[in-house]
Amino acid sequence: MAATEDSQRRILKQIAPISWEHPADRAALNALRRIPGFDLVLRKIFALFGERALRLAFKANAVRTSEKQYAWVHARLARVCEVLDLEKPPECYISQTPIVNAGAVGFGEPFIVLNSSMLEVLSEEEVEAVLGHEVGHILSGHVFYRTLLLLIFKLVLVRYTLAGLALGPILMALWEWYRKSELSSDRAGLLAVQNPRVTMSALMQLAGGTRGVDLDLDEFIAQSDEYREGGDLLDSVYKILNVLGQTHPFAVMRVAELRDWIEGGEYERILSGEYQRRGEKDDHPYREDLKEAMTGYQEGAREIFDEVDAAVDRLRGRISETFRGRKER
């Protein structure tokens, strides 16, 4: 896929977030929203102290971008919001942190936080892709639930261990949704910059970029293919276990998911103007989202079963060879 020049970047007027959202993300989030009173009660409780405390913390200990502070970040955020048709750009803060990362937090008026180390490692174009990713979280309505999850994790698990054990299964389910929401927002980041290589390069830098070191994107894509396609049954088990404690999917898998979405044709269709507009009737209902998500999980499970079958065949073959070798002796 060729890069899109800034002058040719398509403005996606009135694009509905459902256009880029991963089906597993939509299904899980819709399930949360359908709990009677869930949104209303939690918003009232946490809006009393959560967002105000968070915003004050960053106003006190971070630099807010503007035309005078980190002007290039401010300008690129404005361009991202123009492309994704977000009328009022969110506030953006730069926080002095050595971990290369970013986030969108808040309830009523979410804001974006970029860690300072990200500005040292990523190019300006890659930072713009990250800004598009975070704006995608805001437009999809992820930020409320993600902030809520982080607050629960800090307030409950850290202070009340027994409560944390009781909530363990629920939190694991929420973390799984949290990871799926990253896949949705990776797509939003791509739509914002409309340059697949820049978006995938940003993910590569987040995985292991270092200031002053040039990385090879094609080599990272090959690594992504190797991780996705290689390994035996035990490797598949390890892949599942490894991700359980992570807040984000592994970068190599995010690159693979993004490439699948591009190769499936949906990215090009959106750029050509074929996408759902805000306010239009949802032509992709919750049950269909759930069906798509379940299909994806079933396909994943089927792959594991196929690997189990192949592993058993290989084991049977090795046992037979060993047995024959002993008889020949």
BAKE-220661 format. One record per residue (C-alpha): chain; residue in three letters; x, z, y. Coordinates in pm, 1 decimal. Example, Ala and Ser with C-alpha at 12.3 -4.5 7.8 and 13.67 -1.06 7.14 Angstrom:
residues 2
   kette   rest          X          Z          Y
       A    ALA     1230.0      780.0     -450.0
       A    SER     1367.0      714.0     -106.0
This chain:
residues 329
   kette   rest          X          Z          Y
       A    MET        0.0        0.0        0.0
       A    ALA      152.0     -108.6      329.8
       A    ALA      187.5      129.4      619.1
       A    THR      -68.9      112.8      898.0
       A    GLU       68.0       79.5     1249.9
       A    ASP      -64.8      335.8     1497.2
       A    SER     -221.6       57.7     1706.5
       A    GLN     -414.5      -60.9     1398.6
       A    ARG     -523.5      281.5     1278.9
       A    ARG     -895.9      277.8     1211.3
       A    ILE    -1109.9      537.2     1387.6
       A    LEU    -1347.9      670.5     1122.2
       A    LYS    -1651.7      727.0     1342.0
       A    GLN    -1892.0      992.7     1215.4
       A    ILE    -1722.4     1006.1      874.4
       A    ALA    -1878.0     1272.6      653.4
       A    PRO    -1630.9     1497.4      468.8
       A    ILE    -1802.4     1412.9      140.6
       A    SER    -1631.8     1072.7      171.7
       A    TRP    -1293.5     1223.1       84.8
       A    GLU    -1383.4     1536.9     -109.4
       A    HIS    -1273.7     1578.5     -470.1
       A    PRO    -1580.8     1616.9     -699.5
       A    ALA    -1452.7     1942.2     -850.9
       A    ASP    -1404.9     2083.3     -500.3
       A    ARG    -1759.5     1986.1     -396.0
       A    ALA    -1919.3     2122.3     -712.2
       A    ALA    -1748.0     2460.8     -684.9
       A    LEU    -1812.9     2497.7     -312.4
       A    ASN    -2179.0     2397.2     -346.4
       A    ALA    -2218.3     2656.2     -621.3
       A    LEU    -2092.7     2925.9     -382.0
       A    ARG    -2318.1     2806.8     -101.6
       A    ARG    -2625.9     2812.0     -324.4
       A    ILE    -2603.9     3186.4     -382.6
       A    PRO    -2897.4     3325.4     -173.9
       A    GLY    -2771.9     3488.0      145.8
       A    PHE    -2406.2     3441.3       47.4
       A    ASP    -2298.4     3258.4      362.7
       A    LEU    -2511.8     3456.3      604.7
       A    VAL    -2411.0     3802.8      488.3
       A    LEU    -2039.3     3727.8      456.9
       A    ARG    -2023.1     3553.6      791.3
       A    LYS    -2182.9     3853.9      963.9
       A    ILE    -1954.9     4105.5      795.7
       A    PHE    -1624.0     3927.8      836.2
       A    ALA    -1696.0     3775.8     1177.7
       A    LEU    -1709.2     4131.9     1313.3
       A    PHE    -1338.9     4186.3     1260.4
       A    GLY    -1177.5     3906.9     1064.4
       A    GLU    -1145.3     3613.2     1301.6
       A    ARG    -1093.3     3825.4     1612.2
       A    ALA     -809.6     4016.9     1449.6
       A    LEU     -651.2     3699.0     1313.5
       A    ARG     -670.1     3514.6     1643.8
       A    LEU     -530.2     3810.0     1839.5
       A    ALA     -243.5     3841.7     1591.5
       A    PHE     -135.2     3482.2     1643.2
       A    LYS     -186.0     3496.4     2019.7
       A    ALA       46.2     3795.4     2023.1
       A    ASN      311.1     3667.5     1782.7
       A    ALA      307.2     3286.3     1781.5
       A    VAL      325.0     2994.4     2025.6
       A    ARG        2.8     2806.3     2097.0
       A    THR       56.1     2431.4     2133.5
       A    SER      -47.5     2255.5     2452.8
       A    GLU       67.4     1977.0     2681.4
       A    LYS      351.1     2210.3     2783.7
       A    GLN      427.0     2382.6     2451.2
       A    TYR      518.7     2163.1     2153.2
       A    ALA      359.1     1872.3     2336.1
       A    TRP      423.7     1626.9     2052.8
       A    VAL      238.5     1849.3     1802.1
       A    HIS      -47.2     1885.3     2050.7
       A    ALA      -65.1     1505.7     2096.4
       A    ARG      -54.9     1429.8     1723.6
       A    LEU     -327.9     1684.2     1653.1
       A    ALA     -542.4     1514.5     1917.7
       A    ARG     -482.5     1178.0     1748.1
       A    VAL     -573.0     1316.9     1405.3
       A    CYS     -897.9     1456.0     1546.9
       A    GLU     -973.2     1120.4     1706.8
       A    VAL     -927.3      934.9     1376.9
       A    LEU    -1136.2     1184.6     1176.6
       A    ASP    -1385.2     1208.9     1465.1
       A    LEU    -1358.1     1580.8     1536.1
       A    GLU    -1472.6     1613.9     1896.9
       A    LYS    -1296.2     1939.5     1985.1
       A    PRO     -944.1     1978.9     1844.1
       A    PRO     -882.8     2327.9     1703.4
       A    GLU     -621.7     2555.7     1854.4
       A    CYS     -283.1     2522.7     1688.6
       A    TYR      -11.1     2788.1     1670.5
       A    ILE      353.6     2769.5     1569.2
       A    SER      461.8     3082.9     1382.0
       A    GLN      824.3     3182.6     1325.5
       A    THR      836.2     3170.2      946.7
       A    PRO     1107.3     3045.1      706.5
       A    ILE      859.9     2915.4      442.6
       A    VAL      769.9     2548.4      490.4
       A    ASN      391.4     2568.7      500.2
       A    ALA       78.9     2545.2      715.7
       A    GLY     -277.7     2669.0      707.8
       A    ALA     -617.2     2669.0      875.4
       A    VAL     -787.7     3007.2      913.5
       A    GLY    -1086.6     3160.1     1085.5
       A    PHE    -1466.0     3169.6     1067.3
       A    GLY    -1663.8     3053.2     1371.1
       A    GLU    -1378.7     2862.3     1539.7
       A    PRO    -1101.7     2794.5     1287.7
       A    PHE     -747.7     2736.3     1409.4
       A    ILE     -434.7     2585.6     1257.6
       A    VAL     -101.7     2760.2     1199.9
       A    LEU      218.5     2566.0     1137.4
       A    ASN      524.3     2755.4     1019.0
       A    SER      822.3     2684.1     1241.3
       A    SER     1038.6     2581.0      945.0
       A    MET      801.1     2289.8      882.8
       A    LEU      892.5     2138.4     1218.3
       A    GLU     1260.4     2154.9     1120.0
       A    VAL     1222.4     1989.4      778.4
       A    LEU      941.7     1734.1      820.7
       A    SER      943.5     1428.8     1045.2
       A    GLU      687.2     1406.0     1324.1
       A    GLU      483.5     1156.9     1116.9
       A    GLU      486.9     1392.9      817.6
       A    VAL      377.9     1683.6     1037.4
       A    GLU       87.8     1466.1     1152.5
       A    ALA      -16.6     1415.9      789.1
       A    VAL      -12.8     1794.6      745.7
       A    LEU     -226.2     1833.1     1058.5
       A    GLY     -472.5     1581.4      910.1
       A    HIS     -477.5     1786.6      590.8
       A    GLU     -565.6     2104.1      783.7
       A    VAL     -831.6     1927.5      992.8
       A    GLY     -976.1     1808.1      660.9
       A    HIS    -1011.3     2171.8      551.9
       A    ILE    -1195.4     2248.2      876.2
       A    LEU    -1432.9     1952.7      852.5
       A    SER    -1509.2     2022.2      485.6
       A    GLY    -1604.5     2380.7      562.7
       A    HIS    -1325.5     2515.8      342.9
       A    VAL    -1174.0     2745.7      601.4
       A    PHE    -1438.4     3018.0      592.2
       A    TYR    -1411.5     3061.0      214.3
       A    ARG    -1033.2     3027.6      209.6
       A    THR     -997.0     3292.4      482.2
       A    LEU    -1245.1     3511.9      299.5
       A    LEU    -1050.3     3479.7      -23.9
       A    LEU     -723.3     3569.9      145.7
       A    LEU     -882.1     3872.5      312.8
       A    ILE    -1031.4     3989.1      -17.6
       A    PHE     -694.5     3945.4     -181.8
       A    LYS     -517.4     4150.6       84.7
       A    LEU     -783.6     4416.5      140.2
       A    VAL     -901.7     4466.6     -217.0
       A    LEU     -620.3     4379.0     -455.3
       A    VAL     -341.9     4535.2     -252.8
       A    ARG     -525.3     4860.7     -176.9
       A    TYR     -760.1     4902.6     -472.5
       A    THR     -602.5     4803.0     -801.8
       A    LEU     -904.3     4889.4    -1021.3
       A    ALA    -1134.8     4683.6     -800.9
       A    GLY     -886.1     4400.9     -827.4
       A    LEU     -900.0     4416.3    -1206.2
       A    ALA    -1278.7     4405.2    -1199.7
       A    LEU    -1276.9     4106.4     -965.7
       A    GLY    -1003.4     3929.3    -1159.2
       A    PRO    -1218.8     3662.5    -1329.3
       A    ILE    -1408.1     3587.4    -1006.5
       A    LEU    -1088.4     3561.0     -806.4
       A    MET     -933.6     3332.0    -1067.0
       A    ALA    -1238.3     3104.4    -1033.3
       A    LEU    -1206.5     3112.3     -653.7
       A    TRP     -834.4     3034.4     -672.6
       A    GLU     -916.1     2737.4     -895.7
       A    TRP    -1155.9     2608.5     -628.9
       A    TYR     -890.8     2684.3     -365.5
       A    ARG     -644.9     2457.8     -547.5
       A    LYS     -906.6     2181.7     -584.6
       A    SER     -976.0     2198.5     -211.1
       A    GLU     -611.8     2104.3     -153.4
       A    LEU     -671.2     1774.4     -334.9
       A    SER     -961.0     1695.5     -101.8
       A    SER     -760.1     1769.8      209.9
       A    ASP     -462.9     1563.8       89.7
       A    ARG     -702.6     1268.9      106.6
       A    ALA     -808.5     1368.1      458.9
       A    GLY     -441.9     1381.6      560.7
       A    LEU     -392.5     1030.2      427.0
       A    LEU     -698.2      900.3      611.8
       A    ALA     -568.5     1061.4      931.7
       A    VAL     -229.2      884.6      928.5
       A    GLN     -332.5      586.6      710.9
       A    ASN       15.1      560.4      563.2
       A    PRO       41.8      660.5      192.9
       A    ARG      420.1      688.1      193.5
       A    VAL      420.8      926.4      490.1
       A    THR      156.3     1144.6      324.5
       A    MET      337.0     1157.4      -10.2
       A    SER      670.4     1212.6      164.8
       A    ALA      520.8     1515.8      341.1
       A    LEU      424.5     1659.2        1.1
       A    MET      777.0     1593.3     -127.0
       A    GLN      926.7     1776.8      171.2
       A    LEU      691.3     2070.5      114.2
       A    ALA      809.5     2082.4     -247.1
       A    GLY     1180.8     2096.1     -177.3
       A    GLY     1285.3     1952.5      155.0
       A    THR     1583.4     2090.6      343.0
       A    ARG     1697.0     2027.1      697.4
       A    GLY     1949.6     1744.3      717.1
       A    VAL     1896.1     1618.4      360.1
       A    ASP     1747.0     1273.7      293.0
       A    LEU     1513.0     1262.5       -6.5
       A    ASP     1406.5      954.3     -204.3
       A    LEU     1027.1      920.0     -226.9
       A    ASP     1036.5      666.6     -509.8
       A    GLU     1243.3      908.2     -716.8
       A    PHE      987.8     1182.8     -648.4
       A    ILE      703.1      950.7     -750.0
       A    ALA      888.2      880.4    -1075.3
       A    GLN      922.4     1257.9    -1123.3
       A    SER      547.5     1286.6    -1066.5
       A    ASP      479.2     1029.4    -1339.2
       A    GLU      718.6     1207.5    -1575.1
       A    TYR      546.5     1541.7    -1521.3
       A    ARG      196.4     1401.2    -1560.4
       A    GLU      260.6     1186.1    -1867.3
       A    GLY      541.4     1360.4    -2051.1
       A    GLY      563.5     1661.0    -2278.2
       A    ASP      399.4     1788.2    -2594.8
       A    LEU      130.4     2046.8    -2668.2
       A    LEU      342.9     2342.9    -2563.3
       A    ASP      423.7     2171.7    -2234.0
       A    SER       49.5     2126.7    -2169.6
       A    VAL      -10.5     2496.4    -2225.8
       A    TYR      276.1     2586.0    -1993.6
       A    LYS      138.2     2351.8    -1724.0
       A    ILE     -194.6     2536.6    -1731.0
       A    LEU      -36.0     2882.7    -1730.4
       A    ASN      212.2     2797.0    -1457.0
       A    VAL      -54.8     2691.9    -1208.1
       A    LEU     -278.5     2999.6    -1257.9
       A    GLY      -72.9     3211.1    -1020.4
       A    GLN      -37.0     2938.7     -758.5
       A    THR     -238.1     2896.0     -439.3
       A    HIS     -165.1     2522.1     -435.7
       A    PRO     -140.6     2259.0     -708.8
       A    PHE      216.0     2149.2     -778.0
       A    ALA      335.1     1884.7     -532.4
       A    VAL      410.6     1633.6     -807.8
       A    MET       50.0     1659.0     -929.2
       A    ARG      -82.7     1622.9     -574.0
       A    VAL      113.5     1300.8     -535.5
       A    ALA      -24.8     1176.6     -868.7
       A    GLU     -383.8     1264.5     -767.5
       A    LEU     -340.5     1090.2     -434.1
       A    ARG     -208.3      777.3     -602.4
       A    ASP     -500.6      777.4     -846.2
       A    TRP     -743.6      794.2     -552.5
       A    ILE     -569.3      507.2     -375.1
       A    GLU     -547.3      291.8     -688.0
       A    GLY     -914.5      363.6     -763.5
       A    GLY    -1003.9      172.7     -445.4
       A    GLU    -1183.4      450.4     -256.4
       A    TYR     -916.9      474.0       14.7
       A    GLU     -942.6      102.5       97.9
       A    ARG    -1322.7      113.9       94.5
       A    ILE    -1322.8      393.7      351.8
       A    LEU    -1079.1      206.0      577.5
       A    SER    -1304.6      -99.6      555.2
       A    GLY    -1594.8      109.1      687.3
       A    GLU    -1770.2      188.1      358.5
       A    TYR    -1819.4      561.3      386.7
       A    GLN    -2100.0      810.5      433.2
       A    ARG    -2181.1      907.2      791.9
       A    ARG    -2269.9     1254.6      912.5
       A    GLY    -2641.8     1313.9      915.6
       A    GLU    -2712.4     1052.7      651.3
       A    LYS    -2897.2     1158.4      340.9
       A    ASP    -2656.1     1289.0       81.0
       A    ASP    -2644.1     1008.6     -174.5
       A    HIS    -2408.2     1211.6     -392.3
       A    PRO    -2609.3     1522.9     -487.4
       A    TYR    -2474.4     1847.6     -623.7
       A    ARG    -2565.3     1765.0     -982.8
       A    GLU    -2367.5     1443.4     -961.8
       A    ASP    -2069.1     1633.6     -820.4
       A    LEU    -2092.3     1877.2    -1108.7
       A    LYS    -2123.1     1592.0    -1356.1
       A    GLU    -1811.2     1424.8    -1213.0
       A    ALA    -1621.0     1751.9    -1216.6
       A    MET    -1725.3     1823.2    -1575.0
       A    THR    -1626.7     1470.7    -1675.4
       A    GLY    -1283.6     1532.7    -1526.0
       A    TYR    -1244.5     1861.9    -1709.7
       A    GLN    -1369.1     1700.2    -2033.5
       A    GLU    -1116.6     1419.6    -1996.9
       A    GLY     -844.1     1676.8    -1940.4
       A    ALA     -957.3     1871.9    -2244.6
       A    ARG     -973.8     1553.3    -2449.3
       A    GLU     -615.2     1473.5    -2351.8
       A    ILE     -508.6     1819.2    -2469.2
       A    PHE     -694.4     1771.9    -2799.5
       A    ASP     -526.9     1433.9    -2843.1
       A    GLU     -191.3     1599.6    -2781.4
       A    VAL     -279.7     1870.2    -3034.7
       A    ASP     -367.6     1603.6    -3290.6
       A    ALA      -44.5     1415.8    -3223.8
       A    ALA      156.1     1739.2    -3237.9
       A    VAL        1.1     1826.7    -3574.5
       A    ASP       84.7     1481.2    -3708.5
       A    ARG      443.4     1517.0    -3589.1
       A    LEU      469.9     1862.8    -3743.1
       A    ARG      324.4     1736.5    -4070.6
       A    GLY      576.1     1451.2    -4069.4
       A    ARG      868.5     1686.0    -4010.2
       A    ILE      755.1     1920.1    -4288.7
       A    SER      722.0     1624.8    -4526.5
       A    GLU     1068.4     1497.3    -4435.7
       A    THR     1217.5     1843.5    -4482.8
       A    PHE     1041.6     1884.6    -4816.2
       A    ARG     1158.9     1542.1    -4939.2
       A    GLY     1513.8     1617.4    -4825.4
       A    ARG     1520.5     1938.3    -5027.6
       A    LYS     1384.6     1764.7    -5338.2
       A    GLU     1650.8     1494.6    -5311.7
       A    ARG     1920.2     1761.7    -5305.4
